[in-house]
């Protein structure tokens, strides 16, 4: 049996079919063939010396709330060459664009690790070291005054150093409450001296856009040294009144800079 469909009904059905095709998932609508549903980049956080990946917790919470996939790497802190290889291997397992973030010594690590991964679309330095090729973190740290009071411990592969707990809050987390600072001092991870003696081999900031958050009340890396490195790298720079532990004391400011960098990749 044949069912007759009026011309008006046929046109309506055809229009609905076209509308459904135009709005189906993964199909662009009036965008010149490009999808408007671009996924957000993965934010990879690299901590520095005398900290661990948990120091990023307040920032991770905010990034996840805003829809960003987040990874926080446990930086080995065994030397710039080895740490770079470790982070590079970690990045190779992540699919899609990456915003690579480094705090303090972690800044030196991302400067080198990003050079081997084309998926890294932005670098973000949070009170971070930004060494030039052939430069060491130790040379840059020497420009900060006064020096951080450290405790040295001999280990099979050289010497590990940590901040004297009695001076940790003053040197690292002056704007963090005393209880939290004491916990940070007790849980700090020591760094091998090769972290400051290994020379930087790459300058990823020459080809990857970078952002830098400068901490004006920093007693670990002098603000003027941070400004010098950021200007040399051509970074988009912001400043905040905070200590070296800015990701704990001012997580909103840190998140803002990271998300600014992330938006540039989309």
C-alpha positions as CSV (number, residue, x, y, z in Angstrom):
1,X,0.0,0.0,0.0
2,X,1.3,3.4,-0.9
3,X,1.1,6.3,1.5
4,X,0.8,9.7,0.0
5,X,2.8,12.5,1.7
6,X,1.9,16.1,0.9
7,X,4.6,18.4,-0.5
8,X,4.4,20.6,2.7
9,X,5.1,17.6,5.0
10,X,7.9,16.4,2.8
11,X,9.6,19.8,2.9
12,X,9.2,19.9,6.7
13,X,10.8,16.4,7.1
14,X,13.7,17.4,4.8
15,X,14.3,20.6,6.8
16,X,14.4,18.7,10.1
17,X,16.9,16.2,8.6
18,X,19.2,19.0,7.5
19,X,18.9,20.7,10.9
20,X,19.8,17.4,12.6
21,X,22.8,16.9,10.4
22,X,24.0,20.4,11.0
23,X,23.8,20.2,14.8
24,X,25.0,16.6,15.3
25,X,27.9,16.1,17.7
26,X,31.3,16.9,16.1
27,X,29.8,18.8,13.2
28,X,30.6,22.5,12.8
29,X,27.8,25.0,12.4
30,X,28.7,28.2,10.4
31,X,32.4,27.9,11.3
32,X,33.9,27.2,8.0
33,X,34.2,23.4,8.6
34,X,35.9,23.7,12.0
35,X,34.4,22.2,15.2
36,X,33.4,24.7,17.9
37,X,33.7,21.9,20.5
38,X,37.5,22.1,20.8
39,X,38.7,20.1,23.8
40,X,40.6,22.0,26.5
41,X,44.4,21.3,26.7
42,X,45.8,19.1,29.5
43,X,47.5,21.1,32.1
44,X,50.7,19.4,33.4
45,X,52.1,20.8,36.7
46,X,55.7,20.3,37.6
47,X,56.8,21.2,41.2
48,X,60.2,22.4,42.2
49,X,62.7,21.6,44.9
50,X,61.5,21.3,48.5
51,X,57.9,20.6,47.5
52,X,55.9,17.8,46.0
53,X,52.9,17.4,43.7
54,X,50.4,17.9,46.5
55,X,51.5,21.6,46.7
56,X,49.4,22.1,43.5
57,X,46.2,20.8,45.2
58,X,44.5,24.3,45.5
59,X,45.3,25.1,41.8
60,X,44.2,21.6,40.6
61,X,40.8,22.0,42.3
62,X,40.2,25.3,40.5
63,X,41.4,24.0,37.1
64,X,39.2,20.9,37.3
65,X,36.2,23.1,38.3
66,X,36.8,25.0,35.1
67,X,36.9,21.8,33.0
68,X,40.6,21.3,32.5
69,X,42.2,17.9,32.5
70,X,45.1,18.1,35.1
71,X,48.2,16.1,35.8
72,X,50.7,16.8,38.6
73,X,54.1,15.1,38.1
74,X,56.2,13.8,40.9
75,X,59.4,15.6,39.9
76,X,62.4,13.3,40.9
77,X,64.6,16.3,41.9
78,X,67.7,14.2,41.0
79,X,69.3,16.6,38.5
80,X,68.2,18.7,35.5
81,X,69.3,16.2,32.9
82,X,67.6,13.2,34.5
83,X,64.5,15.1,35.6
84,X,64.1,16.5,32.0
85,X,64.2,12.9,30.6
86,X,61.6,11.8,33.2
87,X,59.2,14.6,32.4
88,X,59.7,14.2,28.6
89,X,58.8,10.5,29.0
90,X,55.7,11.4,31.0
91,X,54.6,13.9,28.4
92,X,54.9,11.4,25.6
93,X,52.0,9.4,27.2
94,X,49.6,12.4,27.0
95,X,47.5,12.8,23.8
96,X,46.6,16.3,22.5
97,X,47.7,19.8,23.4
98,X,49.5,20.4,26.7
99,X,50.0,23.5,28.8
100,X,53.2,22.8,30.8
101,X,53.6,24.6,34.1
102,X,56.7,24.8,36.3
103,X,57.2,26.2,39.7
104,X,60.7,27.2,40.9
105,X,63.2,24.6,39.7
106,X,60.4,23.0,37.8
107,X,60.6,26.0,35.5
108,X,64.1,24.8,34.4
109,X,62.8,21.3,33.8
110,X,59.9,22.4,31.6
111,X,62.2,24.7,29.6
112,X,64.2,21.6,28.6
113,X,61.4,19.0,28.5
114,X,59.1,21.0,26.2
115,X,61.7,21.1,23.4
116,X,61.1,17.4,22.6
117,X,57.3,17.5,22.5
118,X,55.4,19.4,19.8
119,X,52.2,18.9,21.7
120,X,53.3,21.5,24.3
121,X,51.6,24.6,23.2
122,X,52.3,26.9,26.1
123,X,54.8,27.2,29.0
124,X,53.9,28.8,32.3
125,X,56.5,29.8,34.9
126,X,55.2,30.2,38.4
127,X,58.0,32.0,40.4
128,X,60.1,29.8,38.1
129,X,63.7,29.5,36.9
130,X,64.0,30.2,33.1
131,X,67.6,29.3,32.3
132,X,69.3,30.0,28.9
133,X,71.2,27.3,27.1
134,X,74.4,26.5,29.0
135,X,73.2,28.2,32.1
136,X,72.7,26.5,35.5
137,X,70.0,27.0,38.1
138,X,72.8,27.6,40.6
139,X,74.1,30.5,38.6
140,X,70.7,32.1,38.6
141,X,70.1,31.3,42.2
142,X,73.3,33.0,43.2
143,X,71.8,36.3,42.0
144,X,69.2,36.1,44.8
145,X,70.2,37.5,48.2
146,X,70.4,36.4,50.9
147,X,71.0,32.7,50.2
148,X,68.5,30.1,51.5
149,X,69.8,28.3,54.7
150,X,70.2,24.7,53.6
151,X,71.0,21.4,55.2
152,X,73.2,19.0,53.2
153,X,72.9,15.2,53.3
154,X,75.5,12.9,51.6
155,X,73.8,10.2,49.4
156,X,75.2,7.5,47.1
157,X,74.7,9.7,44.0
158,X,76.1,13.0,45.4
159,X,74.5,15.3,47.9
160,X,70.9,16.1,48.7
161,X,69.9,19.5,50.1
162,X,66.8,20.7,52.0
163,X,65.8,23.9,53.7
164,X,66.6,24.2,57.4
165,X,63.1,23.7,58.9
166,X,63.7,26.6,61.3
167,X,64.0,28.9,58.4
168,X,61.5,27.3,56.0
169,X,58.6,29.6,56.4
170,X,60.7,32.7,56.1
171,X,62.5,31.4,53.0
172,X,59.7,29.6,51.2
173,X,56.2,30.4,52.5
174,X,56.2,33.7,54.4
175,X,52.6,34.4,53.6
176,X,51.3,30.9,54.6
177,X,50.0,30.3,58.1
178,X,52.5,28.9,60.6
179,X,50.9,25.5,60.9
180,X,50.7,24.9,57.1
181,X,54.3,26.2,56.7
182,X,55.5,23.8,59.4
183,X,53.8,20.9,57.6
184,X,55.4,21.9,54.4
185,X,58.8,22.1,56.1
186,X,58.3,18.6,57.5
187,X,57.2,17.1,54.2
188,X,59.7,18.9,51.9
189,X,61.5,16.7,49.4
190,X,65.3,17.3,49.2
191,X,66.9,18.0,45.9
192,X,70.2,16.6,44.6
193,X,72.8,19.2,44.0
194,X,72.8,18.2,40.3
195,X,69.6,20.1,40.1
196,X,71.6,23.3,40.4
197,X,74.8,22.2,38.7
198,X,73.5,20.5,35.5
199,X,73.6,23.0,32.6
200,X,70.4,23.7,30.7
201,X,70.5,22.2,27.2
202,X,67.4,23.7,25.6
203,X,65.4,26.9,25.3
204,X,61.9,25.9,24.6
205,X,60.7,29.4,25.3
206,X,62.2,30.4,22.0
207,X,59.6,28.5,20.0
208,X,56.7,28.0,22.5
209,X,54.7,31.0,23.9
210,X,55.3,31.5,27.6
211,X,53.7,33.1,30.6
212,X,55.3,34.1,33.9
213,X,53.9,34.9,37.3
214,X,56.4,36.9,39.3
215,X,56.1,36.9,43.1
216,X,57.0,40.2,44.6
217,X,57.5,38.9,48.2
218,X,59.7,36.0,47.2
219,X,62.7,35.2,49.5
220,X,63.8,32.2,47.4
221,X,64.1,33.7,44.0
222,X,64.5,37.5,44.1
223,X,61.7,39.3,42.1
224,X,64.3,41.2,40.1
225,X,65.9,37.9,39.0
226,X,62.4,36.6,38.0
227,X,61.8,39.7,36.0
228,X,65.2,39.4,34.3
229,X,64.5,35.8,33.2
230,X,60.9,36.5,32.2
231,X,61.9,39.5,30.0
232,X,64.7,37.5,28.4
233,X,62.3,34.7,27.6
234,X,59.8,37.2,26.1
235,X,57.1,35.9,28.5
236,X,53.7,37.4,29.0
237,X,54.2,38.6,32.6
238,X,52.0,39.2,35.6
239,X,53.0,40.0,39.2
240,X,51.4,39.2,42.5
241,X,52.2,40.0,46.2
242,X,53.1,36.6,47.3
243,X,55.9,34.4,48.7
244,X,57.6,31.6,46.8
245,X,54.8,29.2,47.8
246,X,52.3,31.2,45.7
247,X,50.4,28.1,44.5
248,X,49.3,27.6,48.1
249,X,48.9,31.2,49.3
250,X,47.5,32.7,46.0
251,X,46.1,29.7,44.0
252,X,43.5,32.0,42.3
253,X,46.3,34.1,40.8
254,X,48.2,31.0,39.7
255,X,45.1,29.5,38.1
256,X,44.3,32.8,36.2
257,X,47.7,32.8,34.5
258,X,47.5,29.1,33.6
259,X,44.1,29.5,32.1
260,X,45.2,32.6,30.2
261,X,47.9,30.5,28.6
262,X,45.4,27.7,28.0
263,X,43.0,29.9,26.2
264,X,45.7,30.9,23.7
265,X,46.0,27.3,22.6
266,X,42.4,26.9,21.5
